[in-house]
Every structure is written in structure tokens, then in C-alpha cells.
Amino acid sequence: MRRGNLAVKYLLSSTMFSTVLPAMNSVEEVLENCRVSGDGPITEDEERFLAIYREESERAFQELLGGNDYWITPWKG
């Protein structure tokens, strides 16, 4: 599963979101997003992938920001 598809599935499984508007540039992408949206709950493997991806993303983001992240602090969860 591609990261974008997993992101759609993850967001739709959350109680915080009721809809997701992913970019779609072809009929195939529309069909793929429809399939993912009804693909059931996040599996353990998908959850592990998301956890690793989240940790790596946060690490990379901190490297990009350095110590100067005053503008993003109000939006951190």
C-alpha cells in the first residue's frame, strides 16, 4: 500500500475526521482511493509502519528546523 493510500485510510479511521479530500489525477487514483476508504480498520502492520514513518518524519522535520521552530510550536499536537 502506498503512503498516500495509508494516510487516507488512517484519517478516515479517526474520529476527528469525517472526510478526506486527496488529490486525484486519474480515474485509477479515484478508484484506488475509494477502495482504500472502505478497506476496514488499520492493521497492526500498517500501524507499525505509520509509527516508524511518524518517528522518521519528526526527526527529519527537527533537522530541517534546527532550533528555530517558533512559528510551528502553536500547531504541534
C-alpha positions as CSV (number, residue, x, y, z in Angstrom):
1,M,0.0,0.0,0.0
2,R,1.3,3.4,-0.9
3,R,1.8,6.0,1.9
4,G,-0.9,8.3,0.4
5,N,-3.4,5.5,0.5
6,L,-2.5,4.6,4.0
7,A,-2.9,8.3,5.0
8,V,-6.4,8.3,3.6
9,K,-7.2,5.1,5.4
10,Y,-5.7,6.4,8.7
11,L,-7.5,9.7,8.6
12,L,-10.9,8.1,7.8
13,S,-10.5,5.6,10.7
14,S,-10.0,8.6,13.1
15,T,-13.0,10.1,15.0
16,M,-11.5,13.5,14.3
17,F,-12.2,13.5,10.6
18,S,-15.4,12.7,8.6
19,T,-14.0,13.3,5.2
20,V,-10.7,13.5,3.3
21,L,-10.0,15.3,0.0
22,P,-7.0,13.6,-1.5
23,A,-5.6,14.8,-4.8
24,M,-6.7,12.6,-7.7
25,N,-5.3,12.9,-11.2
26,S,-6.8,9.9,-12.9
27,V,-9.7,7.5,-12.8
28,E,-7.4,4.9,-11.4
29,E,-6.5,7.1,-8.4
30,V,-10.2,7.8,-7.8
31,L,-10.9,4.1,-7.7
32,E,-7.9,3.4,-5.6
33,N,-8.9,6.0,-3.0
34,C,-12.4,4.6,-3.0
35,R,-11.1,1.1,-2.3
36,V,-8.8,2.3,0.5
37,S,-11.6,4.2,2.2
38,G,-13.6,1.0,2.6
39,D,-10.6,-1.2,3.4
40,G,-11.5,-1.8,7.0
41,P,-9.6,-0.8,10.1
42,I,-5.9,-0.1,10.2
43,T,-4.0,-3.4,10.6
44,E,-1.2,-4.0,13.0
45,D,1.4,-3.9,10.2
46,E,0.0,-0.6,8.9
47,E,0.1,0.8,12.4
48,R,3.7,-0.2,12.9
49,F,4.6,1.4,9.5
50,L,2.8,4.6,10.5
51,A,4.6,4.7,13.8
52,I,8.0,4.3,12.1
53,Y,7.1,6.8,9.4
54,R,5.9,9.3,12.1
55,E,9.1,9.0,14.1
56,E,11.3,9.4,11.0
57,S,9.2,12.4,9.8
58,E,9.5,14.1,13.1
59,R,13.3,13.5,13.3
60,A,13.7,14.8,9.7
61,F,11.5,17.8,10.4
62,Q,13.5,18.7,13.5
63,E,16.7,18.5,11.5
64,L,15.2,20.9,8.9
65,L,14.0,23.3,11.5
66,G,17.1,23.3,13.7
67,G,16.3,25.2,16.9
68,N,14.2,27.8,15.2
69,D,10.7,26.4,15.3
70,Y,8.8,29.3,17.0
71,W,6.3,29.6,14.1
72,I,5.2,25.9,14.3
73,T,5.0,25.5,18.1
74,P,1.4,26.6,18.4
75,W,0.3,23.8,15.9
76,K,2.2,21.0,17.5
77,G,-0.2,18.3,18.9
